[in-house]
Amino acid sequence: MSITIAVPKETANGERRVAMVPSALKLLTKLGATVRIQHGAGDAAGFTDNQYDGVEWAKTTAELYKGADIVLRVQPPTAEEAAKLPENIIIAGYMTPHEGDSRISNLVKRKVTSFALELVPRITRAQSIDALSSQGNIAGYKCALLAAHLSPKLFPMLTTAAGTVKPARVVVVGAGVAGLQAIATARRLGAIVEAYDVRSATREQVESLGGKFIDTGVSAEGEGGYARELTDEEKAQQAEVLAKHIAQADAVITTAAIPGRPAPKIIDKATVERMKAGSVIVDMAAETGGNCELTEAGKEIQHQGVLIAGPRNIPSMAATHASEMYARNLCNLLALIIKEGNIDLNWDDEVVADSCLTHDGEIRHAPTRERIEGGNP
């Protein structure tokens, strides 16, 4: 009996991506699966229904989920959607395990097995499943372009009959996947780029892309390739050094994030007020509170001549390629749980075990379980 994989149309406001694209269908076919897609699911990403060959179609979610074994999504279901999922179904995609307790509780009640791409361990074997990295690459690229678009200055040096234009100075805060792509893109656009990360190990990566590493004397390597939270003293030292570089920048791109926590505040109001009129800040962490004290998610605001942009859902701005990369991440995950045409959940596999949020009426992810069952906010 064939496994049926269901792909709904995303309902979250502003989400243009789709969890499955035509070019990835062959990967699911090799796994022995049948794919059922809701009409119009790929439209916003540039994939019309007639591009999907050999799939089943459904008009409603009720039709979509009938007899389905696995659901693939981009955004997590709402609490109401989770409550209507068929019992014992498998769902994979972003699950935001650090929030949405009602949704997670409903997944448990329905005995849904949910795999959260945010929880995929950052190990070599799981790189092809790491959606945070694939989508982070796109976010870094788009934020560099957005900074260039919003800046009243040109990024490259130009020598013309009307004189020479000096290159723009760009500061990138955070040298993870998104930050490194922002550095590379700003450099390709011709800007002089400086970058900072609390993990001193990123210096070599920054310099390999043509950026200059800002050394604040603070290092905060954390577990799993992420940065740990800084102490108050470290934050003050970091801010003092960074403020000097930020004040001289024409554009600042901030990408610093801590999983499950509000984005660290790196640029305060006083630092913004030291920046030159016409400078731009693009805050990639706007949706989790922002790295800049003045950031407002989803808005572009002016403060004493400085433009501060807080874009939401940045990967969705490049929905076609973002969907292609995301779909391959999901296919590579499914390759671990579908064996010889059957679902085989191998809990001895680190990737399968660590990325599972809920299963068989239980919350398997320990921090989420402790938060919800312990009654903590």
ZAMARGU-4260 file (C-alpha; in steps of 0.2 Angstrom, whole numbers, plus 5000, padded with zeros to 4 digits):
<rodrens>
0) 5000/5000/5000 | 5007/5017/4995 | 5011/5031/5007 | 5001/5046/5003 | 5010/5063/5006
5) 4998/5078/5008 | 5004/5096/5004 | 4992/5110/5009 | 4991/5128/5003 | 4999/5139/5016
10) 4987/5150/5025 | 4999/5161/5035 | 4998/5179/5031 | 5012/5184/5019 | 5018/5166/5016
15) 5022/5163/4998 | 5032/5147/4999 | 5026/5129/4996 | 5032/5113/5004 | 5034/5104/4988
20) 5040/5109/4971 | 5038/5100/4954 | 5057/5096/4953 | 5057/5087/4969 | 5042/5075/4966
25) 5054/5062/4958 | 5063/5061/4975 | 5046/5056/4983 | 5042/5044/4969 | 5058/5035/4973
30) 5053/5033/4991 | 5037/5024/4984 | 5025/5038/4989 | 5010/5046/4981 | 5008/5065/4982
35) 4992/5074/4985 | 4992/5093/4983 | 4979/5106/4987 | 4974/5116/4972 | 4984/5132/4970
40) 4997/5128/4984 | 5012/5133/4973 | 5004/5148/4964 | 5012/5161/4975 | 5029/5153/4973
45) 5028/5152/4954 | 5023/5134/4953 | 5006/5132/4944 | 4995/5117/4946 | 4999/5111/4928
50) 5018/5110/4932 | 5015/5096/4945 | 5015/5080/4935 | 5008/5063/4942 | 5000/5070/4958
55) 4983/5069/4965 | 4973/5085/4968 | 4962/5091/4982 | 4951/5106/4984 | 4949/5106/5002
60) 4960/5101/5017 | 4947/5088/5021 | 4949/5080/5004 | 4968/5083/5006 | 4970/5074/5023
65) 4958/5059/5019 | 4969/5044/5020 | 4985/5054/5020 | 5000/5047/5030 | 5011/5062/5030
70) 5008/5081/5029 | 5022/5093/5023 | 5021/5111/5027 | 5031/5127/5028 | 5023/5136/5042
75) 5016/5127/5057 | 4997/5123/5058 | 4987/5135/5069 | 4980/5128/5085 | 4963/5126/5076
80) 4971/5117/5061 | 4981/5105/5073 | 4965/5100/5081 | 4958/5095/5065 | 4972/5084/5059
85) 4969/5065/5057 | 4975/5055/5072 | 4992/5047/5071 | 4997/5057/5055 | 5014/5063/5053
90) 5018/5081/5049 | 5035/5089/5045 | 5040/5107/5043 | 5043/5122/5054 | 5034/5119/5071
95) 5041/5133/5081 | 5043/5122/5096 | 5048/5137/5107 | 5030/5144/5106 | 5012/5140/5102
100) 5008/5129/5117 | 4990/5127/5112 | 4995/5121/5095 | 5007/5108/5102 | 4995/5102/5115
105) 4982/5099/5101 | 4996/5089/5091 | 4998/5078/5107 | 4979/5076/5109 | 4978/5070/5091
110) 4993/5059/5093 | 5002/5067/5079 | 5020/5063/5075 | 5027/5080/5071 | 5045/5084/5065
115) 5051/5101/5068 | 5065/5107/5055 | 5071/5119/5068 | 5076/5105/5079 | 5087/5096/5066
120) 5104/5093/5074 | 5118/5103/5066 | 5129/5088/5062 | 5137/5084/5045 | 5125/5070/5041
125) 5110/5082/5043 | 5116/5097/5033 | 5105/5092/5018 | 5090/5093/5030 | 5095/5109/5038
130) 5081/5121/5033 | 5087/5135/5045 | 5103/5136/5034 | 5095/5134/5017 | 5082/5148/5021
135) 5095/5158/5031 | 5106/5159/5015 | 5091/5167/5006 | 5088/5179/5020 | 5106/5185/5020
140) 5106/5188/5002 | 5089/5197/5002 | 5094/5208/5017 | 5110/5214/5008 | 5100/5218/4992
145) 5087/5227/5003 | 5100/5237/5012 | 5107/5242/4995 | 5090/5247/4989 | 5085/5257/5004
150) 5102/5266/5005 | 5103/5283/4997 | 5121/5279/4992 | 5128/5267/4979 | 5137/5252/4986
155) 5152/5250/4973 | 5165/5263/4970 | 5162/5271/4953 | 5174/5282/4943 | 5165/5292/4930
160) 5167/5308/4920 | 5157/5317/4934 | 5169/5311/4947 | 5173/5296/4959 | 5160/5289/4970
165) 5167/5281/4986 | 5161/5263/4990 | 5148/5262/5004 | 5153/5255/5021 | 5143/5240/5027
170) 5143/5232/5044 | 5136/5215/5046 | 5132/5209/5064 | 5131/5190/5066 | 5142/5178/5055
175) 5131/5163/5054 | 5124/5156/5038 | 5113/5172/5035 | 5127/5184/5040 | 5140/5176/5029
180) 5128/5177/5014 | 5125/5195/5018 | 5144/5198/5019 | 5147/5189/5002 | 5132/5198/4993
185) 5137/5216/5000 | 5155/5212/4994 | 5149/5207/4977 | 5139/5223/4976 | 5156/5232/4979
190) 5154/5238/4997 | 5168/5239/5010 | 5161/5226/5023 | 5165/5224/5041 | 5157/5210/5051
195) 5156/5205/5069 | 5151/5189/5078 | 5153/5184/5096 | 5160/5167/5090 | 5178/5172/5087
200) 5179/5156/5076 | 5170/5165/5062 | 5184/5177/5059 | 5192/5166/5046 | 5175/5164/5037
205) 5172/5182/5037 | 5189/5186/5030 | 5188/5173/5017 | 5173/5182/5010 | 5183/5198/5009
210) 5176/5206/5025 | 5186/5213/5040 | 5182/5205/5056 | 5178/5217/5071 | 5187/5211/5086
215) 5178/5217/5102 | 5187/5206/5114 | 5171/5196/5118 | 5169/5178/5113 | 5153/5168/5116
220) 5154/5151/5108 | 5139/5141/5112 | 5132/5123/5109 | 5126/5117/5092 | 5135/5130/5082
225) 5125/5144/5090 | 5131/5158/5101 | 5127/5158/5120 | 5119/5173/5128 | 5132/5186/5134
230) 5134/5193/5152 | 5129/5211/5155 | 5148/5215/5156 | 5151/5207/5139 | 5136/5216/5132
235) 5143/5233/5137 | 5160/5229/5130 | 5153/5223/5114 | 5142/5238/5112 | 5156/5250/5115
240) 5167/5244/5102 | 5153/5240/5089 | 5145/5257/5092 | 5161/5265/5085 | 5160/5255/5069
245) 5141/5256/5067 | 5142/5275/5068 | 5154/5276/5053 | 5143/5264/5042 | 5132/5268/5028
250) 5122/5252/5030 | 5120/5239/5045 | 5113/5222/5043 | 5110/5213/5059 | 5107/5194/5060
255) 5110/5189/5078 | 5098/5176/5085 | 5097/5164/5099 | 5085/5149/5097 | 5069/5150/5108
260) 5074/5167/5115 | 5071/5185/5110 | 5084/5192/5099 | 5098/5200/5108 | 5098/5219/5108
265) 5114/5225/5100 | 5111/5242/5094 | 5103/5254/5106 | 5094/5271/5103 | 5110/5280/5108
270) 5120/5271/5094 | 5107/5274/5081 | 5108/5293/5085 | 5127/5292/5082 | 5124/5286/5065
275) 5125/5297/5050 | 5109/5304/5042 | 5105/5293/5027 | 5111/5277/5035 | 5101/5261/5035
280) 5098/5247/5047 | 5091/5231/5040 | 5086/5220/5055 | 5084/5202/5050 | 5079/5197/5068
285) 5064/5209/5068 | 5051/5195/5070 | 5059/5190/5087 | 5061/5207/5094 | 5075/5214/5084
290) 5093/5217/5086 | 5090/5236/5086 | 5081/5244/5101 | 5070/5254/5089 | 5066/5240/5076
295) 5047/5238/5073 | 5043/5221/5064 | 5035/5223/5047 | 5039/5242/5046 | 5052/5254/5040
300) 5054/5269/5052 | 5065/5284/5052 | 5074/5290/5068 | 5085/5306/5066 | 5088/5303/5048
305) 5092/5284/5050 | 5080/5272/5041 | 5077/5256/5051 | 5069/5241/5042 | 5061/5226/5051
310) 5056/5214/5037 | 5046/5199/5040 | 5047/5182/5033 | 5062/5186/5022 | 5065/5169/5013
315) 5047/5171/5006 | 5053/5186/4996 | 5062/5174/4985 | 5048/5161/4986 | 5053/5151/4971
320) 5071/5146/4976 | 5067/5146/4994 | 5053/5133/4991 | 5065/5122/4980 | 5078/5122/4994
325) 5065/5119/5007 | 5057/5105/4998 | 5073/5096/4996 | 5076/5098/5015 | 5060/5089/5018
330) 5063/5075/5005 | 5080/5072/5013 | 5071/5070/5030 | 5058/5059/5023 | 5072/5048/5016
335) 5076/5044/5034 | 5058/5039/5039 | 5052/5030/5024 | 5061/5013/5020 | 5056/5002/5006
340) 5039/5010/5004 | 5035/5009/5022 | 5036/5022/5037 | 5050/5016/5048 | 5053/5028/5063
345) 5070/5023/5069 | 5072/5032/5086 | 5090/5026/5086 | 5094/5038/5072 | 5100/5055/5080
350) 5092/5065/5067 | 5075/5057/5068 | 5075/5057/5087 | 5081/5075/5089 | 5070/5083/5076
355) 5054/5075/5083 | 5043/5087/5093 | 5028/5075/5097 | 5024/5057/5095 | 5010/5045/5101
360) 5002/5057/5113 | 5019/5064/5120 | 5030/5078/5118 | 5047/5071/5114 | 5057/5087/5114
365) 5063/5089/5132 | 5063/5109/5133 | 5046/5110/5126 | 5039/5096/5137 | 5046/5105/5152
370) 5039/5121/5147 | 5021/5115/5144 | 5019/5101/5157 | 5028/5111/5170 | 5017/5126/5167
375) 5031/5138/5164 | 5028/5153/5152
</rodrens>
